[in-house]
Amino acid sequence: MTTNENQEGEVVEIRRAPKVLSFALTGAAIGLVLSFLLNLLIPDDSRSNENVLGLLLVALGSLGLGVGVMFAIIFDLVSSRRTKQAVASKEVQ
């Protein structure tokens, strides 16, 4: 084994970054659930021949995905201000 007495360390920043994909998928899922709920709230007498559910799924699903990504970016900017510094050293074996 080698000793670490004469090795120099490098200062590194440590922070936790959010997973953008999980925020995006959560936002899209919330948008899809909201579109199903809105489709159930439309009265039968005011429905048209067009596929309103399909349009709501596409519109609110993509809107939810975009909002989820926006929240991930905002959370990443906030978390980047709370970085910690540590000294890292390389061990040679």
C-alpha positions in Angstrom: 0.0 0.0 0.0 1.1 3.6 -0.6 1.0 6.4 1.9 -0.8 9.7 1.2 1.7 11.9 3.1 3.2 13.7 0.1 0.2 13.7 -2.3 -1.5 17.0 -3.1 -5.2 17.3 -3.2 -7.5 19.0 -5.7 -10.4 21.1 -4.6 -13.7 19.9 -6.1 -17.3 21.1 -5.8 -20.0 18.7 -4.7 -23.7 19.3 -5.4 -26.8 17.3 -6.0 -28.3 17.9 -9.4 -32.0 17.0 -10.1 -32.9 14.3 -12.6 -34.5 16.2 -15.5 -36.2 13.1 -17.0 -38.1 12.3 -13.8 -39.3 15.9 -13.5 -40.4 15.8 -17.2 -42.2 12.5 -16.9 -44.0 13.5 -13.7 -45.2 16.7 -15.3 -46.4 14.8 -18.4 -48.2 12.3 -16.2 -49.9 15.1 -14.3 -50.9 16.7 -17.6 -52.4 13.4 -18.9 -54.4 12.8 -15.7 -55.7 16.4 -15.9 -56.8 15.8 -19.5 -58.8 12.7 -18.5 -60.5 14.7 -15.7 -61.3 17.6 -18.0 -62.7 15.2 -20.6 -65.1 13.8 -17.9 -66.2 17.3 -17.0 -67.4 18.1 -20.5 -71.2 17.7 -20.7 -72.6 15.3 -23.2 -74.8 17.9 -24.9 -71.9 20.2 -25.7 -69.6 17.5 -27.1 -68.6 17.7 -30.8 -67.8 14.9 -33.2 -64.0 15.5 -32.8 -61.8 13.6 -30.5 -61.5 16.0 -27.7 -59.7 13.5 -25.4 -56.9 13.0 -28.0 -56.4 16.8 -28.3 -56.4 17.2 -24.6 -53.9 14.4 -24.1 -51.5 15.9 -26.6 -51.9 19.5 -25.4 -51.9 19.0 -21.7 -49.3 16.2 -21.8 -46.8 18.3 -23.7 -47.6 21.3 -21.5 -47.0 19.3 -18.4 -43.8 17.9 -19.8 -42.6 21.5 -20.5 -43.5 22.7 -17.0 -41.7 19.7 -15.5 -38.5 20.5 -17.4 -38.9 24.2 -16.3 -39.2 23.2 -12.6 -36.1 20.9 -13.0 -34.1 23.8 -14.5 -35.2 26.2 -11.7 -34.4 23.6 -9.1 -31.0 23.0 -10.6 -30.2 26.8 -10.5 -31.3 27.0 -6.9 -29.3 23.9 -5.9 -26.1 25.1 -7.7 -25.8 27.9 -5.2 -25.5 25.4 -2.3 -22.4 23.7 -3.4 -19.9 22.3 -1.0 -16.2 22.0 -1.5 -14.0 19.1 -0.7 -10.4 18.1 -1.2 -9.9 15.0 -3.5 -6.7 13.2 -3.7 -5.6 10.5 -6.2 -4.3 7.2 -4.9 -1.9 5.2 -7.0 -1.8 1.5 -6.5 
